[in-house]
């Protein structure tokens, strides 16, 4: 039965999209749903700096992965920054920071936030507003990385 369902799904989805991409996107969605259900999108301990707890690191990694997968596969991201209490603008990057797993996680999350803000520009119809927001994203990029 499982083989028939798999073959049916392959024949349905293969012409429309890369089947492996669909599986990866679906599995990432399962992870994201679990993290939401566990409340990882909430900032629980405000005495710790961001990305000091396991839950924040796990959510930051999922957020970064979700942003990248949505960009590469052309699908909408599953994590909406509006519902994350600690992701946007909560990071500080230092050029002399020690390079390790935590620093790379922080870097990935910062980049994901900026990518998401850049993608949001496609949903702005007013040209002047779009230019204003684009300048804001560029200014934020320069503040974080230059």
C-alpha positions, 0 to 999 in steps of 0.5 A: 500500500505504501509503495502504491501511494508513493508511486502515485505521489511521485506521478502527481508531483514530479511533473509540477516540481522536484519531488525531492524538494517537495519531501524536504519542504514537507519535512521541514514543515513538520519540524516547524509545526513541532517547534511552534507546538512546543512554543519555541517561537516565544522568548521564555527567559529574557535574562539570557541574551538571544540564542543562549538557550537550546530552544532559541538555537533550534528555532533560529536554525529552523527559521534560517532553513525555512527562509532558504528553502522557500527562496530556492524552491519558490514557496512561501516561508512557513515561519512568519516573523510577526509571530516570533517574539524574539527573532527580528532585530534582536541580534548584534553581530561583531566582526571580531566575534569568535567563529563557532556554532553559535556565531554561525547560527546567529549569522544565519538568523540575521541573514534570514531576517534580512532576506525575508524583509527583502522578499516582502518588497515584492508584496508592496504595490506603492513604488514610493513605499517600496523604495523606502522599505528597500532603503531601510533594508539596505541601511539595516544590512550596512549596520549589521555587516559593514 
